[in-house]
Structures are given as C-alpha cells and as structure tokens.
Amino acid sequence: ALSVLAGDDAHDLFTKTFNPALVQTATAESSKRRIAASLVLSKAAAKLHNPRLSALAYRVKLDAFERVKKAIDDMVTALLKEKEDEIKHKDFCVDEFNTNQLQTETKEREKQDLIAKIEDLEMTIKTLTEEID
C-alpha cells in the first residue's frame, strides 16, 4: 500500500491538486496544547506513581495520530477494494477474450468446411453439365 502512495503517479497527482491555502494551520496550536496536557499528566503520573495517568498522558499524546492512521487505513482498504475489482474485471475480460477466440476458430473451421463443400458441389455441377452436353 505504501508503494501506491509513494509512487510517481501519486506524487504527480498530489502536486497538481495540492492547494497550500487549504492547509490547516490551527493544528499547531492544538498540538501545543495536546503536548502541554500530556506533559502535565505525565508529571502528575510520575509524582503520584499512577500508571493510569501515565497511560492517559500517552493516549493524549498519540490521539492526533489516530485520525491519521484511520485515514491511511481507510485509503488502504479502498485501494485493496479497487485492486480486487480490477482483478475481477481483468479475469472477466480474459474469459470473454478466450471465449471469443474459441468461437472465432470454430466459425473459421465451419467456413472452411463450407468453402470445401461449395467447391465440391461446383465440381459436381461442372461434371454433370459436361455429361449432359
């Protein structure tokens, strides 16, 4: 999944569609507050020897990454679904191509048989016409 996101096509698409005016700038302020809250909770956990407070501080610190991880997981899921659909479509196309090729070969054989039969009948007609004359 990472190779899809890091590929040249993805990079080209990103550079074409990226608009710096839409970048969220309030995140830095929120991040500072999140880090400060995490530090306060960590200090309180260390002072009180409370593992629950320590876990909460860790969770507060990593909460920002949860949304990013969820977005990446959603993208990977969508890409895997798209890949699966493309494989199904390719398999369908290959099956149809093989069926078409088989039918074409069958019809070619029938055509050759009919041409041979026509030539045989023309020869019979010619022979009978010569016998009548």
N, C-alpha and C positions, 0 to 999 in steps of 0.2 A: 504494500500500500504506500509505503514511503517513496518508492521509486516512481510511482504515478504522480505524487505530489511534488517531487523534486525534479521531474523530467523537464526537458526543454519546452515541450508544448505547454505544460502548466506554467512555466516561467514566462513564456511569451504572452499567454492569456492574462496572467497577473499584471504584467507591465502595461498591457493595453487597457485593462479595465480598472487599474488602481487609481483612486482619486484621493490625494492627501487631505483634501478638505473634509473628507468623511471620517478621518481617523479620530477616535475618541480620545480626548485629552484629559477628561475628568478621571480617568483610571489612575493616573499617577497620584492624585490626591487621595483617592480611595485606597490605593495600595499603601501609601504612607500611613494612613490611619489603621489599616489592617496590620501592618508591621508593628506599629506602636502598641496596638491592642495585644498582639501576640507577645511582645516583649513584657508588657505588664503582667499578662497571665503567666508567662514563663518565670518571672521573678517571684510572683506570688506562689507558684507551684514549688519552686526551689526553697523558698522561705518556709512554707508550710509542709514540705515533703508530701505533696498531694499529687499522685500520678494522674488523677482525673483532670486536674487543672492543667497539667503538662500536656495531656492528650488534647484537651480543648485548645490550648495555645497552638499546638501543632496543626490541628484542624483549621483554625482560623488562618494560619499562615498559608496553608495549601488550598484553601477554599477557592481562590482565584483560578487555580489550575484545573479545578473540577469542571468548570464550564468549558475550558479549552479542550480538556480530554474528552468531554462528552461531544463537543463539536467534531473533533477528529474521529471519534468512534462512529458518529453518525455519517461522516463523509466516507469512511472505510466501508461501512455497511452499504451505503448507496453505491459505491464503486463495485463492491462484490456482487450486488444485485444486478448492476448493469453488465458486469462481466458474464454472469450466469445467463442473462437474457441474450447477450451477444453469442454465447456458445450455443444456446438453443437455436437461435436464428441461423447460425452457420451450419449446424447439423441439419436443419430443415432444408437449407439451400443445397447442401451436398447430396442429401437424399433425393431431392427433386431433380438435381442435375443428373444423378445416376439413373433415375427412372426415365428421364427424358432421353438419355443416351441409349438405354436399352430399347426403348420404343423406337427410336430412330433406326437402330440397327435392325430391328425386326421388320420395320417397314421397308428398309433398303433390300432385305432379303426377299420380301414379298414382291417388290418392284422388279428385282432381277428375275424371279420366277415367272412373273407375268410377261416380261420382255421376251424371255426364252419361249414361253408358250405362244406369244404372238408371232414370233419368228417361225416357230414350228407350224402354226396354222397357215401363215403366209406361204410357207414352202408347200404345204399340203394343197392349198388353193392353186398354186402355180403348177404343181404336178397334175392335179385333176384337170386344170384348164388345158394343159398340153395334151392330156389323154383324150379330151373331148375333141380337140382340133385334130 
